[in-house]
């Protein structure tokens, strides 16, 4: 009411001023008689301008005129955005203090002039305000008045001004919050108010009010005071703890770990009177044998009351604690701020209640889940160390959170986790792996598979709950990292794998070798569109977004390309992609063991979006995208990145190289018969391609050469000869290829062309690296020349001359020998 009256008064004043100004500016009427000058009026100065003809003479007793004050400057506004009434803002008082700016910008917001409010806000922050000024504003107007700045629909039509307004609003809110937080968490202030709880009534009530505002941060000071004051001063403190806000409960739960019976009983009574049912997980440990009897009985009774069951019907503590640990492992516990979780804990060494750790007052959601999940699982194991469910959940948590803490590629363990895995029973690791496969938790599967490979225990290859070994299940899990780790683990376990398993291992390594990068690689995206025009537009947008597009025009081509190599990170297809059609294609994509977890994005016309979204909602890892978004780089790039993040990080270039090197090395061992009986011939074309490319290291090239040398037919010898003749390769690689070529010729006969034989002979004659020439000499002799060719080579032999004497003249060479046939004639 007062505000409306004030506004009305201001409006009336402005109206009076405007009327007076208009009357002053209006010229007098022509027929109005001019007033006569006063008798005692001073004469005008000699050089003064003559008065206007119609100007009225000044009154006799009129005071000397005072210059009008200059109007206060107002924030600049766009002339195009001016509104009726803006001309009156020149009469507004110019803001000087922080509160002046705050009141002025609030007024502009109330009347809808957000552009002017934005300028005032920016000027206010430029001042800048002090902490005391911000605290005074917060106490007077409340924090909600500042938070309302985020709700302004639009600060300005100018994008730059709009962005600045949003930033200024966020900055002011942060400044106010920090000032309030600093004040409320001031240790001296809290200690003073805690001590005043034992003062007179007025001091007690005011202290309780201020402590309530400070929240959970006051509990450690209460606990310290409770341990030092005499018994008669404890009652006001305990009474205050019963009256404080809900954010004081989590630190009180942590005090139950103090193992100080008197303190535990006090906190249990507070929990009971406040009906704090969230304390249930922290009460189970206190109900077990070994606790002080008074604490045990009180905790049991409170637990029975909260759960509304007789105390005799309560679950065993180890089961309840394991279930609580499971909730954290399954990410079912919610946190108010997942990025900044306060973990309250009791420090037994100092006998103090602590918030977080030194240097980490708050932690992430992952760290909080690890702390609480591990805590409850350990409490269960403390009651029964052989309790298998608690062992499984504790090791699962250690693997999952340890991999996140280690950083780097998925599956990497911290030293502590690695040491733990080397000391536990392999049966426990197998049980953890079985469960992780059921839950589809690759972050647990991968380190468990690696751990089983490291222990080299034959029990890891035994059939599990699903009728086949857990490692074989992992070999068929649709994740490239898991498949590689499982293949490696299975080959390290004593004993030979079955034929089906061996074939699957070879296929996993073949796909890894086919993905060997020849240089810097971007994540690969299959782009499937029947319309070449649309497909080209989408592929161009994918490329400009930082990915490597692989364009196909049929559904069967999508499946074919996915089977060629383990290097595809995402599939982007049109809803109408033919052969075999979307329903069948999605079913095959999701069911395949190689790419079942590869993200799939289906693009649709805008009017079909809802229908297709309903169709694919039950298909895991499949999303729908309007076609217009797929053709727009600014919209497509963040979308693709989010899909890849959800599916797990793509294989890095370093991982692709590592997997290719490991795969070719393992395949080379199989080709040599280690172990015997595993056929590597299905990998032939992939090995040829890898050997021709520059993606393998010299050691990897030598491994590929060993594989090629064990293959039959003309092509292996031709591929090896090409390596020998390639002068860009290292001499040791060419020498290894020559040795394998000799062995292959001896085993399968000569299958080289005449041109290749001539080129090899020319290379031998040219000389060069000693090791390479020695191998070439053996190769020349191993080609089984006929008698005439042998004689020609003997004629060309020149022994070194002793003492530097000139060499004997070479005999006249006979006519050039014709190029030998592919298979030279056998000697008689």
Beta strands, then each sheet from edge to edge (+ up, - down):
strand 1: 344-347
strand 2: 352-355
strand 3: 524-528
strand 4: 548-552
strand 5: 568-574
strand 6: 599-604
strand 7: 622-626
sheet 1: 1+ 2-
sheet 2: 4+ 3+ 5+ 6+ 7+
end
